[in-house]
Amino acid sequence: MRAKVETVRIGGLAVRLHTAAPAGRVRADLAPTVVLVHGIGMSHRSFGRSQRALAATHRTVSVDLPGFGGVPGAGRALSAAELADLVVAAVRSRGADDLVVVGQSLGTQIAVEAARRHADAVGSVVLVSPVVASDRRSLLLQALDLARDSLVEGPRMNAVLTTDYLRSVRQYVRELAPMLRYRMEDTITEVRQPVLVVRGSLDPIARHGWSAGIAAAAPVGAFVELAGAHHVQERQPVAFARLLGEFRRAQAREGLR
């Protein structure tokens, strides 16, 4: 399944959109649209396998944020709120208004802000490996956890990590401070939409207690573990796609968006 690739400029900042849908219906009226937001240093490639699985049943849009995936950088740090506004505006500019925002790692902060700030467009959020745990907000601890994660990720994901990091160093460094300061344990309490938190059972970055606590703090939250590491959506793409489908069907039964 080949994605349609477009670069959209919002307020002078570029976002690249990779859109894939059932039978290539990237412009069809398929609702909801699943928006995939990568982590710090990464690109749309961190959702490559999971997007293909999801696109069998949903219109999907995987983004490359400014400064990542070869997209021109912002020249400054961008907050989670700014990035959320940017992602939602870019996707809505292509005709999608009913969104499920799926964030991984740093992308979970952006997903939470998208839900808080754009409740008219975002019907639910999926947080894969949420960061940053309240007791691990330091560069040293994050570096140690990242090193541990490299030992349990598969060879393919480690190759994606290495090559994506190398081409995003400047924006990576800029985004570290905002990422470390963000207090998801507080902001998640303001998200009224359904929230699904997904954690890899081997993840040394988004640990069990922290991830389960984020789900518990959400007004409408659920928590699921799958076998895998920090990028569990790529280790278990089919299981992840099924999980998202079940999450959506549960919302429909309960009359939620």
N, C-alpha and C positions, 0 to 999 in steps of 0.2 A: 504494500500500500504506500503510494508516494504522496508526501505532504505538499501542499501548496505553500510556498514561502513568500512572505511579503515583509517589507520594512515600513513601519509606520512611524511618523514623527508627531509627537505630542509636546507642545510647549518647547520646541527646540531639541528635545531628547528623542533618540531613536530606540525603537523596540522592534525586534524581529519576531514575526509570528509564523509558526509552522502548523498549518491546519490540515487535519486528516479526519475523514468521516466515512461511514458505511458507503460502499460502492462509489467512493470519491465525491459524495454529495456535499462538498465543502461550502456551497452557497445555499443549500436547501434549508428549509425552516425546520431544523431539528432542535428540539429542546429537551433537556438543558444542554448547554455547551460546557464541556469540562475543560477548565483552564489549568494548565500545568506550569508551576512556577519553581524554578530550580534554586539550589542553594548557593552559598557564597563560593566564588571561584569556578562555578560550574556553567553549564549551558543546557540547551534543550536535549543534548545527548544523554543527560542523566535520566531522561524519561523515554529514551528511544524504544525499548522493548515494551514498556508499560503503555506508551501511547498507541503502539500498534495493536495491543490487546484491547484497549479501551475503544479504539476507533472502529472496531467491528460492530459496535452498538451505539456509539455516541459521536456527535461532532466534538472534536478535541482541538484545542489550540495550545501548543507548547511554546513558551516565550523564551527569547534571549534578552535579558535585561541590559541596560546601558553599561558598556565596559566589559561585557561577558559574551562568550561565543563569537568573538570577532566583531561585535557591534561597537561603534565609537563610544568612548567613555563620556561621562558627564563632566569630568574635570574637577569634581568635588564629591564629597560623601552625599549619598541620598538616604533619607530616613525611610523606615518601613512604610510610613504613611505616604510619602511622596511616591515610592515605588508602587504602592497599592493603587493610588490615583492614576498613575501612568499605565499600569496593566489594564485596569478596568476601562479606562478611556480608549486604549488601543483596541481592545477586543470589541467594545461596543461600537467603535467606528466601523467595524466590519459586520454590523447587523445583529450581534448577539446581545441579548438582554437578560436571559435567564441563565445564570452562571453557577456552576459548582467549581469553586476555586480550590485546587489541590496544591498545597505547598510542601516542599521538602527542605528540611534544615532551615536555613535563612528564609526560604520561601514560605515557611509556616508563619513567620512574623508578618509577611506581606499578605498572606491569606487572611489572617486575623484582622488586619487593618482594612482590607477590602470589605470584609463583612461588617465591620463597625461603621465604616464611612460610606458604604454604598449598599445599604440594605434593600434598596429598590431593585438592584440588579443581581445581588448575590443571594441565592437561596439556601446554600449550605456550604460548608468548608470541610476539607479533609486535610489533616495535619500529619504528615509523614515525618517521623523523627524530629519532633519539635525542639527548638533551642531558644535560649541558652539556659540550662539549669541554674537555679538561683544560688547553689553552692559551688558553681564552677565558672563564675564570671571572671576569668583571667586568661590572658594569652597563653601562659605556661600550661594551665590545666587543659585548655582547649587543644593546644599543640600535642600534649601527651595523649589525649583521647583520640585525636585524629590519627596519630601514629599507631595506636592500638587498633583502630578501625581498619587501617590498611592491611593488617594481618589477617582479618576475617572477611574482607571483601574478595570477590573473585578477580581473576586476572583481567577480564574485560573491563570491569568497573575501575580497577586501579589504573589501567591504561587511559580511560576517559578522564579520571581525576587528574592524572599527571599532565596530560596534554591541555586540558581545559585550564588548569591552574597556571601553566606557563604563559598562556596568551591573555590572562586576565590579571596579572600581578598588580598593576597600578590601581585598578578599581577594587580589587580584593583588599589591598591595604587600606584604602579609604573607607570601606564598609565594615571593617573590623570593629571600630569603636561603637558605631550605632548598633551593630548586632549585639555586642556584649552588654550594652546599656539597656536593651529592650526588656521590659518586665512582663512577659507573657502571663505569668501567674495572676497579674492584675487585670490586663486588658481582656483576657479570655472571659472574664465574668460579665463583660459588656456585650458579648456576642449572643444575640437572641436566636440566630439561626441554628439548625442542627449541626453539631460538630462531631466528626469521627477522627479519633487519634489512632494512628497506626505506628507500631514500633517493631523493629526487627529484634528478635530474641537475643541476638549476639551484639547488639549495638552498644558500644562503650561511651557514646556521646549523649544520645537521648536515652537515659537509663530508665529502668522500669518504674521506680517510684515517682520520678519527675513526670514521665509521660502519662502515667495513670492519674496523677494528681491534676494535670492540665485537663484531662477529660472530665474528671470529677468536678472541677471548678467551673466548667461551662454549664450554663443553665440547661442546655439540652445536649448532653455529651455521651459518647460511647468510646470504649477503648478496646483495641484488638491487637494481639501480637501475631506476627508471622515469622517463620524461620528465616533468618537473614541478619544482615548487618545494618549500617546506617542508611544504605541505599536499598532497602528491602523491596521497594517497588520494582527494582530491576532484577533482583534475585528471584522474585515471585511475581512476574508480570501477569500471568493468567489468574492466579489467586487474588492478586490485588484488584484486577478488573472485576472479578466476580464479587469481591467484597464491596466495591463501590456500587455495583449494580444492586446488591442486596440492601445497602444503605439507602439508595434512592427509592427502592420499592417499599421499604419500611416507612419512609417519609410519606409516600403516597397513601399508604394504608392509614396513617395517622392524620392525614389531611394537612401535612406540612409541605412547604415548597420543596 
